């Protein structure tokens, strides 16, 4: 009988939700991957705002926010129909 090999994966969400309030969704794009850490003044980041990074599998993955959606609930709107405000970044 063949034994299955277990592979662990780290899953990074493409959509980030503000954990503190759950009222904001941020869509990010990955713009660069590097095997070493880069300075924020690197010429490849010229003209880009709010570049962030995270490490995964020995790589530095650089991202930037593309779209921010704020979810607002009011007494006038039904709970299932919140007001959405979109803002490109």
Secondary structure, DSSP 8 states (H G I E B T S, - for coil): -------------SEEE-TTTS-EEEEEEEEEEESS---TT-GGGTT--SEEEEEETTEEEEEEEEEEEEEE--SSS-TTS-EEEEEE-
